Amino acid sequence: MKIRPVSVFLAALILFFCFVPQSLAAEENYIVAAEDGAWLYYLASDASAKLTLVRRGTVLAAYEQSAGFIKTSFDGYVGWVSLADLSPAEGNGLWGLLIESLPEKTVYYEDEAFLSDGLTVTAVYNDGTRVPAAGFTVSAPDMHSVGKKQVYLSWGGKTAHFQIEVLRLPIDHIEITSLPAVLTLIEDSDTYDYTGLAVTAHYSDGREPAPVTGFTLSGIDPLTVGRQTVTVTYKYEDITASFEIEVVPKKEINLRLTRIPDKTVYYENDLAPDLTGIELTVDYDNGKSALVRPDRAEFRQPISTEYKNTILVYYSHFMTEYHVDVLKEEPVRLELDPPPVTRFPIGSELNEDALLGLRVYKIYNSGRKEQTEDYAVDQIDTSVFGAQTVNVYCGELSASFTVNIVSDAAPGDVNKDGKVNSVDARLALRCAARIIVFTDEQVSAGDVNGDGRITTADARIILRHASRIELISDRGV
């Protein structure tokens, strides 16, 4: 017999659907037919864990089929139900939901809990089949506001809705049955403590008066001193009661020095208080604080010459303090302004006239600078050419400056013939080339650039001077 390829394909396809789990259309439905209901299992096996029991007459949507079970969802669970407990829902297709009976309660007062007791729903299929929609879900509406509300329910992918009404609470009026423990408020306070305030609601529908919470307070102005009426509102703007409080002026209760002045060390010659940087803070009985301008405070304790001083600071009827140290002012070093002339001919006498323009200053530990004439100058040996250190003394303090002992000849006149010419330049050049050796006096006269030695630079300057190109005096030598 000859087997056609098409027949082989069909046989294979049949075997595939017999042994492989089959995916079903989402709209294929089954009804629980078992008298005691059907178990929803975790896996496609009655030996698997049981998730929940599905009541008889419940319609289940099958998403997948395997080993005699369908995969479905019910009451928030997803699992497997045995086909042995089910019957196909003829017509395969849920048309919609029919609300058979409304809940027993459809009119509520605000804030009451929604109840679905008495609500029954029927699932209607395309073929007219009707079954109870067991396990439908209900979305509770907002019960905290007044008005007509839509209540939505869902089952099997279909929805339906009905209407309830939320009414305003039948409050006739509210009564303040206990005043707050404190009926005063300190000026500029952030909050008012109304602990002890009790409010009772009276109703118009005959129910007993009852204490309430959640009321609000208004009408308090903490910045205005005096009697004020506080309005208590509960639920609705027209349901109010009132009581009075007294806003009393705030009082200062403490003075603090929150930052000491920048200057806390004084010297005997300068005892005037310096308040730069000081920060005073006053505390109030409302829990707040504020800075006090230093010019509004009083500093009653002058600074004395004692080493430790306590400065008393007064503001209003409060006092605080801080401490300063008073030190003895003493000179710690000398500073000098050297005389304008620091080049002296050999053999000169460094007397007052020679040092005219010398200024001597005492520098104190306070930073003060004071010129003094009470000083002594060491004599130096002016018979030696070159730089010499002159020491100046004032008590135990000393400082120094440098002078140069030079030839009495004109700068550049190395042969002392009274003229500065090319001969002097040539001699300087020979000395720079180590051909001849200058005496100390010749070095002093020939070192016109002031670097302490004879070089070709000195010879060039002397020659330019002799040629009237550049005068040695123009170079400040």
C-alpha positions as CSV (number, residue, x, y, z in Angstrom):
1,M,0.0,0.0,0.0
2,K,1.3,3.4,-0.8
3,I,1.2,6.0,2.0
4,R,0.7,9.6,1.0
5,P,2.8,12.4,2.6
6,V,-0.4,14.3,3.5
7,S,-1.7,11.4,5.5
8,V,1.5,11.1,7.5
9,F,1.3,14.8,8.3
10,L,-2.3,14.5,9.6
11,A,-1.4,11.5,11.7
12,A,1.5,13.3,13.3
13,L,-0.6,16.4,14.0
14,I,-3.2,14.2,15.8
15,L,-0.5,12.6,17.9
16,F,0.9,16.0,18.8
17,F,-2.5,17.3,20.1
18,C,-3.0,14.1,22.0
19,F,0.3,14.3,24.0
20,V,1.2,18.0,24.1
21,P,-0.6,20.6,26.3
22,Q,-3.0,22.5,24.2
23,S,-3.5,26.3,24.2
24,L,-7.2,27.3,24.2
25,A,-8.9,30.5,23.2
26,A,-9.5,32.7,26.2
27,E,-13.2,32.8,25.6
28,E,-13.7,29.0,25.9
29,N,-15.6,28.4,29.2
30,Y,-16.6,25.6,31.4
31,I,-19.2,25.3,34.2
32,V,-18.4,23.5,37.5
33,A,-20.8,20.5,37.4
34,A,-19.6,18.5,40.3
35,E,-22.1,18.5,43.2
36,D,-19.5,19.4,45.8
37,G,-17.6,21.8,43.6
38,A,-14.2,21.5,42.0
39,W,-10.7,21.9,43.4
40,L,-8.3,24.4,41.9
41,Y,-4.9,22.7,42.0
42,Y,-1.4,24.2,41.9
43,L,-0.3,21.8,39.1
44,A,-2.3,19.7,36.5
45,S,-2.6,16.8,38.9
46,D,-5.0,15.9,41.7
47,A,-2.0,15.0,43.8
48,S,-0.8,18.6,43.7
49,A,-1.4,21.3,46.3
50,K,-5.0,22.5,46.6
51,L,-5.4,26.3,46.2
52,T,-9.2,26.8,46.7
53,L,-12.6,25.1,46.2
54,V,-14.7,26.4,43.3
55,R,-18.4,26.2,43.9
56,R,-20.9,24.4,41.6
57,G,-22.3,26.5,38.8
58,T,-19.2,28.7,38.6
59,V,-18.1,29.5,35.0
60,L,-14.3,29.2,34.5
61,A,-12.4,30.5,31.5
62,A,-9.9,27.9,30.2
63,Y,-6.5,29.3,29.1
64,E,-4.7,26.0,28.5
65,Q,-5.4,22.2,28.6
66,S,-3.1,19.4,29.7
67,A,-3.5,15.8,30.9
68,G,-7.2,16.1,31.6
69,F,-7.0,19.5,33.3
70,I,-7.7,23.1,32.3
71,K,-5.6,26.1,33.4
72,T,-7.8,28.9,34.8
73,S,-8.1,31.7,37.3
74,F,-10.5,32.1,40.2
75,D,-10.7,34.3,43.2
76,G,-7.2,35.7,42.7
77,Y,-5.6,32.2,42.2
78,V,-4.2,30.7,39.0
79,G,-4.2,26.9,38.8
80,W,-5.6,23.7,37.2
81,V,-9.1,22.1,37.5
82,S,-9.9,18.6,36.4
83,L,-12.2,18.3,33.3
84,A,-14.0,15.5,35.2
85,D,-15.6,18.1,37.4
86,L,-16.6,20.4,34.6
87,S,-19.1,20.7,31.8
88,P,-18.6,22.8,28.6
89,A,-20.4,26.1,28.6
90,E,-22.4,25.8,25.4
91,G,-22.1,28.8,23.1
92,N,-18.5,29.5,24.1
93,G,-18.7,33.2,24.7
94,L,-19.7,35.4,27.7
95,W,-22.1,38.0,26.5
96,G,-22.3,40.1,29.7
97,L,-23.3,40.3,33.3
98,L,-26.8,40.9,34.7
99,I,-27.4,42.3,38.1
100,E,-30.2,40.2,39.5
101,S,-30.6,42.1,42.8
102,L,-29.0,45.2,44.2
103,P,-27.4,45.2,47.6
104,E,-29.6,45.6,50.6
105,K,-28.2,49.0,51.3
106,T,-27.9,51.6,48.5
107,V,-28.1,54.9,50.5
108,Y,-25.3,55.8,52.9
109,Y,-24.1,58.6,55.1
110,E,-20.7,60.0,54.5
111,D,-17.8,57.9,55.8
112,E,-20.0,54.7,56.2
113,A,-18.4,51.5,54.9
114,F,-19.8,50.2,51.6
115,L,-21.6,46.8,51.9
116,S,-22.4,44.4,49.0
117,D,-24.6,42.1,51.0
118,G,-27.6,41.0,48.9
119,L,-25.9,41.7,45.5
120,T,-26.4,38.9,43.1
121,V,-25.0,38.7,39.5
122,T,-25.7,36.3,36.6
123,A,-23.4,35.6,33.7
124,V,-25.2,35.6,30.4
125,Y,-23.6,33.7,27.4
126,N,-24.1,34.2,23.7
127,D,-26.3,31.1,23.5
128,G,-28.6,32.4,26.2
129,T,-27.1,30.2,29.0
130,R,-27.3,31.9,32.4
131,V,-25.3,30.9,35.4
132,P,-24.5,32.6,38.7
133,A,-21.3,34.7,38.4
134,A,-19.8,33.4,41.6
135,G,-16.7,35.1,42.8
136,F,-17.2,38.5,41.0
137,T,-15.2,41.4,42.3
138,V,-16.6,44.8,43.5
139,S,-14.8,48.1,43.4
140,A,-16.0,50.2,46.4
141,P,-16.5,53.9,45.6
142,D,-15.3,57.0,47.5
143,M,-17.4,57.0,50.6
144,H,-15.8,60.2,52.1
145,S,-17.6,62.7,49.8
146,V,-21.3,63.4,49.2
147,G,-23.1,62.5,46.0
148,K,-24.3,59.8,43.7
149,K,-21.6,57.1,43.2
150,Q,-21.1,54.4,40.5
151,V,-20.2,50.9,41.9
152,Y,-18.4,48.7,39.4
153,L,-18.2,44.9,39.4
154,S,-16.3,42.6,37.1
155,W,-16.3,38.9,36.3
156,G,-14.9,36.9,33.4
157,G,-13.6,40.0,31.7
158,K,-17.0,41.7,31.7
159,T,-18.2,44.6,33.9
160,A,-21.4,45.9,35.1
161,H,-22.3,48.8,37.5
162,F,-25.1,50.2,39.6
163,Q,-25.6,53.4,41.6
164,I,-25.6,54.3,45.3
165,E,-26.0,57.6,47.0
166,V,-23.8,59.1,49.8
167,L,-25.6,61.7,51.9
168,R,-24.3,64.4,54.1
169,L,-24.2,63.4,57.8
170,P,-27.4,64.5,59.5
171,I,-25.5,66.8,61.9
172,D,-27.7,69.5,63.4
173,H,-25.0,71.3,65.3
174,I,-21.8,70.7,67.3
175,E,-21.2,71.7,70.9
176,I,-17.9,72.4,72.7
177,T,-18.3,70.1,75.7
178,S,-14.8,70.8,77.1
179,L,-12.6,73.8,76.6
180,P,-8.8,73.5,76.0
181,A,-6.6,73.3,79.1
182,V,-4.8,76.5,77.9
183,L,-6.8,79.5,76.7
184,T,-3.8,81.8,76.1
185,L,-1.4,81.9,73.3
186,I,2.0,83.7,73.5
187,E,2.5,86.3,70.7
188,D,4.2,85.0,67.6
189,S,3.9,81.3,68.6
190,D,3.9,78.8,65.7
191,T,1.1,76.6,67.1
192,Y,-1.7,76.7,69.6
193,D,-2.0,73.7,71.9
194,Y,-5.7,72.9,72.2
195,T,-5.3,69.8,74.2
196,G,-8.4,69.2,76.2
197,L,-10.8,70.5,73.6
198,A,-13.8,68.2,73.3
199,V,-16.5,68.5,70.6
200,T,-19.9,66.7,70.5
201,A,-22.0,66.3,67.4
202,H,-25.9,66.5,67.7
203,Y,-27.8,64.8,64.9
204,S,-31.2,65.5,63.3
205,D,-32.2,61.9,62.7
206,G,-32.7,61.0,66.3
207,R,-29.5,59.3,67.0
208,E,-27.7,60.0,70.3
209,P,-25.1,62.9,70.4
210,A,-21.6,61.6,70.1
211,P,-18.1,63.0,70.6
212,V,-16.2,63.7,67.3
213,T,-12.6,64.2,66.2
214,G,-11.1,65.5,63.0
215,F,-12.4,69.1,63.6
216,T,-10.3,72.1,62.5
217,L,-9.6,75.4,64.2
218,S,-9.4,78.8,62.4
219,G,-9.4,82.5,63.3
220,I,-6.1,82.5,65.3
221,D,-3.7,85.4,64.5
222,P,-0.6,84.9,66.7
223,L,0.8,88.3,65.7
224,T,-2.1,90.3,67.1
225,V,-2.2,90.7,70.9
226,G,-5.7,90.6,72.6
227,R,-8.9,88.6,72.7
228,Q,-9.6,86.4,69.7
229,T,-12.5,84.1,68.7
230,V,-11.5,80.7,67.6
231,T,-13.9,78.9,65.2
232,V,-14.2,75.1,65.4
233,T,-15.4,73.5,62.1
234,Y,-16.5,69.9,61.8
235,K,-17.1,68.2,58.4
236,Y,-18.9,71.0,56.7
237,E,-18.3,74.7,56.6
238,D,-21.6,75.6,58.2
239,I,-21.2,73.3,61.1
240,T,-19.2,75.4,63.6
241,A,-18.8,76.4,67.2
242,S,-16.5,78.9,68.8
243,F,-14.6,79.8,72.0
244,E,-12.2,82.6,72.9
245,I,-8.5,82.8,73.7
246,E,-6.2,85.6,74.7
247,V,-3.0,86.3,72.7
248,V,-0.5,87.7,75.3
249,P,2.7,89.6,74.5
250,K,5.8,87.6,74.3
251,K,8.4,88.0,77.0
252,E,12.2,87.9,77.1
253,I,13.4,85.1,79.3
254,N,17.2,85.0,78.7
255,L,20.1,86.8,77.2
256,R,22.9,84.8,75.5
257,L,26.3,85.8,74.1
258,T,26.3,83.7,71.0
259,R,29.5,85.1,69.6
260,I,32.3,86.9,71.5
261,P,34.0,90.0,70.0
262,D,36.8,89.4,67.6
263,K,39.2,91.3,70.0
264,T,39.7,89.6,73.4
265,V,43.3,90.7,74.0
266,Y,44.1,94.3,75.0
267,Y,47.2,96.3,76.0
268,E,47.7,98.8,78.7
269,N,47.8,101.8,76.4
270,D,44.6,100.8,74.5
271,L,41.7,99.8,76.8
272,A,38.8,101.1,74.7
273,P,36.3,98.2,74.2
274,D,36.1,96.9,70.6
275,L,32.8,95.1,70.1
276,T,33.4,94.2,66.5
277,G,32.0,90.7,65.8
278,I,29.9,90.4,69.0
279,E,26.6,88.7,68.8
280,L,23.9,88.9,71.4
281,T,20.8,86.7,71.4
282,V,17.6,87.1,73.4
283,D,15.3,84.2,74.0
284,Y,11.5,84.6,74.3
285,D,8.9,82.5,76.1
286,N,7.4,81.4,72.8
287,G,10.4,79.3,72.0
288,K,11.9,81.7,69.6
289,S,15.1,83.9,69.6
290,A,16.3,87.1,68.1
291,L,19.6,88.9,67.7
292,V,20.1,92.1,69.7
293,R,22.0,95.0,68.1
294,P,25.1,95.7,70.2
295,D,24.2,99.4,70.4
296,R,21.0,98.4,72.3
297,A,23.0,96.7,75.0
298,E,25.0,98.3,77.9
299,F,28.6,97.4,78.7
300,R,29.0,98.5,82.3
301,Q,32.4,97.1,83.2
302,P,35.3,99.1,81.8
303,I,38.5,97.3,80.9
304,S,41.2,97.8,83.6
305,T,44.9,97.1,83.6
306,E,44.4,93.8,85.5
307,Y,45.5,90.8,83.5
308,K,42.0,89.1,83.5
309,N,38.9,91.2,82.9
310,T,35.2,90.3,83.0
311,I,33.0,92.4,80.8
312,L,29.4,92.6,81.9
313,V,26.8,93.0,79.1
314,Y,23.3,94.2,80.1
315,Y,20.1,94.2,78.0
316,S,16.7,94.7,79.4
317,H,16.9,93.2,82.8
318,F,19.3,90.4,81.8
319,M,23.1,90.1,82.0
320,T,25.7,88.0,80.4
321,E,29.5,88.3,80.3
322,Y,32.7,87.6,78.5
323,H,36.4,87.8,79.4
324,V,39.3,89.6,77.9
325,D,43.1,89.6,78.7
326,V,45.1,92.8,79.3
327,L,48.8,92.5,78.6
328,K,51.6,94.8,79.4
329,E,52.7,96.6,76.3
330,E,56.4,96.0,75.6
331,P,58.7,96.6,72.6
332,V,59.7,93.4,70.9
333,R,61.9,94.5,68.0
334,L,63.4,97.5,66.2
335,E,62.8,98.6,62.6
336,L,65.0,101.0,60.7
337,D,64.7,103.4,57.8
338,P,68.4,103.6,56.7
339,P,69.9,107.0,55.9
340,P,69.6,108.0,52.3
341,V,73.4,108.0,51.9
342,T,75.1,104.7,52.6
343,R,78.4,105.3,50.6
344,F,81.1,107.0,52.6
345,P,84.6,107.9,51.6
346,I,87.4,106.0,53.3
347,G,88.3,107.5,56.6
348,S,84.9,109.2,57.1
349,E,83.4,109.7,60.6
350,L,79.9,108.2,61.0
351,N,78.5,111.0,63.1
352,E,75.0,112.3,63.4
353,D,75.5,114.5,60.3
354,A,76.7,111.5,58.3
355,L,73.7,109.4,59.4
356,L,71.2,112.2,58.8
357,G,67.9,110.6,57.8
358,L,68.3,107.4,59.9
359,R,64.9,106.6,61.5
360,V,64.6,104.1,64.4
361,Y,61.3,102.6,65.4
362,K,60.2,100.4,68.4
363,I,57.7,97.8,67.5
364,Y,55.5,96.7,70.4
365,N,53.8,93.4,71.1
366,S,50.5,95.2,70.5
367,G,51.6,96.0,66.9
368,R,52.0,99.7,67.7
369,K,55.0,101.3,66.0
370,E,56.8,104.2,67.7
371,Q,59.7,106.3,66.5
372,T,62.5,106.8,69.0
373,E,65.5,109.0,69.4
374,D,66.8,107.0,72.3
375,Y,69.3,104.7,70.4
376,A,73.0,104.2,70.0
377,V,75.0,103.4,66.9
378,D,78.1,101.2,66.8
379,Q,81.2,102.8,65.3
380,I,82.8,100.9,62.4
381,D,86.3,100.9,60.9
382,T,86.1,103.3,58.0
383,S,89.7,102.7,57.1
384,V,88.7,99.5,55.4
385,F,87.1,99.5,52.0
386,G,83.9,97.5,51.3
387,A,80.6,96.8,52.9
388,Q,80.3,97.3,56.7
389,T,77.4,96.4,59.0
390,V,76.2,99.2,61.3
391,N,74.4,98.0,64.4
392,V,71.8,100.2,66.1
393,Y,70.8,99.5,69.8
394,C,67.8,100.6,71.8
395,G,67.9,99.0,75.2
396,E,68.1,95.2,74.6
397,L,66.8,95.5,71.1
398,S,69.0,95.9,68.0
399,A,68.8,96.2,64.2
400,S,71.4,96.9,61.5
401,F,71.9,98.3,58.1
402,T,74.8,98.2,55.6
403,V,77.1,101.0,54.4
404,N,79.9,100.9,51.8
405,I,83.3,102.5,52.5
406,V,84.6,103.7,49.1
407,S,87.5,105.6,47.7
408,D,87.5,109.3,48.1
409,A,88.2,109.5,44.4
410,A,85.4,110.1,41.9
411,P,83.7,106.8,40.8
412,G,85.7,105.4,37.9
413,D,88.9,107.4,38.6
414,V,91.0,104.3,39.4
415,N,94.4,106.2,38.9
416,K,93.3,109.1,41.1
417,D,94.4,111.7,38.6
418,G,91.2,113.7,39.2
419,K,89.7,112.7,35.8
420,V,87.7,109.7,34.5
421,N,88.9,108.9,31.1
422,S,89.9,106.1,28.7
423,V,93.0,105.5,30.8
424,D,90.9,104.4,33.7
425,A,88.8,102.3,31.4
426,R,91.9,100.5,30.1
427,L,93.3,99.9,33.6
428,A,89.9,98.5,34.6
429,L,89.9,96.2,31.6
430,R,93.5,95.0,32.3
431,C,92.4,94.3,35.9
432,A,89.4,92.3,34.7
433,A,91.7,90.3,32.5
434,R,94.0,89.5,35.5
435,I,96.9,91.4,33.8
436,I,97.3,93.8,36.7
437,V,96.0,93.7,40.3
438,F,94.1,96.7,41.8
439,T,94.5,97.9,45.4
440,D,91.5,97.9,47.6
441,E,91.1,101.6,47.0
442,Q,91.3,101.1,43.2
443,V,88.7,98.4,43.4
444,S,86.5,100.7,45.3
445,A,86.9,103.4,42.7
446,G,86.6,101.1,39.7
447,D,83.6,99.1,40.8
448,V,81.1,101.4,39.3
449,N,78.3,98.9,38.9
450,G,78.5,98.0,42.6
451,D,78.9,94.3,42.4
452,G,82.0,94.2,44.5
453,R,84.5,93.3,41.8
454,I,86.2,94.7,38.7
455,T,84.8,93.3,35.4
456,T,84.6,94.2,31.8
457,A,81.2,95.7,32.6
458,D,82.9,98.3,34.8
459,A,85.5,99.0,32.1
460,R,82.6,99.5,29.6
461,I,80.8,101.9,31.9
462,I,83.9,104.0,32.6
463,L,84.6,104.2,28.9
464,R,81.0,105.3,28.1
465,H,81.4,107.9,30.8
466,A,84.7,109.2,29.3
467,S,83.0,109.4,25.9
468,R,80.0,111.3,27.4
469,I,77.7,108.6,26.2
470,E,76.4,107.7,29.7
471,L,77.5,109.4,32.9
472,I,78.3,107.2,35.9
473,S,76.2,109.4,38.1
474,D,73.2,108.7,35.8
475,R,73.4,105.0,36.9
476,G,73.0,106.0,40.5
477,V,76.5,104.8,41.4
